[in-house]
Amino acid sequence: MHAEVEIVEGGQSIKTEKMKLKLVKEFSDGIVIYENEDGRAVLYSKEKNKFTLISIDIA
């Protein structure tokens, strides 16, 4: 699957980038974890309908 992913650093949105994602785990509270091609975690919120790249600072 491909999606527009928001890249956040220091609590601020830097840019959005199209990424190829692979499903890792879906949680019952509407949160889904994907992995991008670089092996980094991408968080999807069904409520906000938004993909966000998780930085090391957040994790």
Backbone bond lengths (Angstrom), bond angles and torsions (degrees), N, CA, C in turn:
res aa  C-N    CA-C-N  psi(-1)  N-CA   C-N-CA  omega(-1)  CA-C   N-CA-C  phi
1 M - - - 1.445 - - 1.520 108.94 -
2 H 1.318 116.65 146.35 1.458 122.84 175.99 1.526 108.75 -115.45
3 A 1.342 116.31 143.88 1.462 120.45 -179.96 1.522 110.32 -152.74
4 E 1.335 115.60 154.76 1.459 121.96 172.39 1.525 107.27 -80.40
5 V 1.325 116.43 118.90 1.462 122.05 -175.01 1.522 109.59 -112.68
6 E 1.328 116.01 130.57 1.461 121.97 177.04 1.529 108.68 -81.45
7 I 1.320 116.63 130.21 1.462 121.85 177.52 1.519 107.69 -103.03
8 V 1.337 115.84 120.42 1.462 122.30 -176.19 1.521 109.10 -116.81
9 E 1.322 116.49 129.66 1.467 122.02 175.21 1.516 108.48 -133.68
10 G 1.309 116.44 134.22 1.458 121.05 179.15 1.517 112.98 61.16
11 G 1.325 116.85 28.98 1.457 120.76 178.93 1.517 114.50 80.64
12 Q 1.352 117.52 3.02 1.458 120.65 -179.24 1.518 110.06 -122.58
13 S 1.327 114.87 142.48 1.457 120.90 177.90 1.526 109.25 -71.22
14 I 1.326 116.24 123.08 1.466 121.45 -179.18 1.530 110.45 -89.69
15 K 1.347 115.80 -50.67 1.464 121.34 -178.82 1.522 108.95 -167.89
16 T 1.333 115.93 173.30 1.460 121.00 170.95 1.519 107.54 -116.53
17 E 1.316 115.03 149.03 1.452 120.54 -175.60 1.527 108.67 -145.36
18 K 1.334 117.03 139.61 1.462 120.59 177.45 1.526 108.23 -78.27
19 M 1.339 116.29 128.83 1.464 121.46 -177.61 1.519 110.28 -133.78
20 K 1.323 115.07 150.62 1.458 121.83 172.11 1.523 106.89 -88.07
21 L 1.343 116.82 127.79 1.461 121.43 -174.19 1.521 111.82 -122.32
22 K 1.341 114.70 148.43 1.463 122.54 176.15 1.524 108.07 -122.44
23 L 1.334 117.04 130.20 1.463 122.25 -179.55 1.524 110.71 -63.58
24 V 1.342 116.13 133.21 1.462 122.10 176.85 1.525 110.04 -110.32
25 K 1.340 117.49 -54.97 1.473 121.04 -176.86 1.520 110.02 -156.50
26 E 1.334 115.38 140.67 1.461 121.43 176.51 1.522 108.45 -115.20
27 F 1.323 116.37 130.14 1.458 122.32 -179.30 1.524 109.86 -103.09
28 S 1.332 117.31 155.62 1.465 122.19 -175.59 1.527 113.42 -71.09
29 D 1.326 117.84 -15.95 1.470 120.13 -178.21 1.531 113.60 -89.98
30 G 1.337 117.56 15.98 1.459 120.48 176.45 1.514 114.53 88.82
31 I 1.323 117.44 13.22 1.461 122.20 177.79 1.527 108.76 -107.49
32 V 1.327 116.21 134.38 1.461 121.77 178.62 1.526 107.98 -127.25
33 I 1.333 116.27 135.46 1.459 121.38 177.76 1.527 108.64 -104.82
34 Y 1.326 115.47 128.82 1.458 122.89 175.74 1.524 108.29 -118.71
35 E 1.328 115.88 166.14 1.461 121.78 174.97 1.524 107.34 -122.86
36 N 1.344 116.86 134.10 1.463 119.03 177.54 1.531 109.31 -87.19
37 E 1.325 117.57 -179.59 1.466 121.49 -176.37 1.523 112.88 -65.25
38 D 1.332 117.59 -21.95 1.467 121.70 178.60 1.523 111.99 -87.73
39 G 1.340 117.69 -0.50 1.457 121.38 179.87 1.515 114.13 85.01
40 R 1.322 117.52 10.52 1.470 121.01 179.50 1.518 110.00 -90.57
41 A 1.321 116.16 149.43 1.462 121.91 -176.78 1.524 111.26 -80.66
42 V 1.323 114.89 137.96 1.458 122.83 175.73 1.526 107.48 -123.07
43 L 1.314 115.79 126.78 1.462 122.85 -178.30 1.526 109.13 -97.46
44 Y 1.340 116.97 131.20 1.460 121.18 175.77 1.520 109.12 -116.22
45 S 1.312 116.37 127.81 1.461 122.47 176.76 1.526 108.37 -105.09
46 K 1.339 116.65 116.07 1.468 120.43 178.02 1.523 110.57 -65.19
47 E 1.328 116.97 -35.23 1.465 121.89 -179.06 1.526 111.27 -62.68
48 K 1.337 116.30 -44.93 1.468 121.14 -178.56 1.524 112.35 -92.90
49 N 1.357 117.12 -10.20 1.461 122.92 -176.14 1.531 110.19 52.33
50 K 1.345 115.62 51.90 1.463 121.39 -173.52 1.528 110.64 -139.46
51 F 1.344 115.47 135.80 1.455 122.84 174.35 1.522 108.31 -99.83
52 T 1.345 117.62 133.99 1.460 121.93 179.93 1.516 109.73 -134.20
53 L 1.331 116.30 127.40 1.459 121.56 175.47 1.517 108.30 -72.87
54 I 1.332 116.55 128.20 1.459 120.90 -178.85 1.524 108.52 -89.46
55 S 1.332 116.38 120.24 1.461 120.41 177.84 1.519 109.43 -83.14
56 I 1.317 116.53 166.16 1.463 121.59 177.94 1.521 109.95 -61.89
57 D 1.335 117.89 -32.61 1.462 121.57 179.60 1.524 111.79 -62.81
58 I 1.335 117.21 -36.50 1.462 121.36 -179.55 1.520 110.22 -76.43
59 A 1.330 116.45 -46.12 1.467 121.67 -177.17 1.504 108.51 -70.83
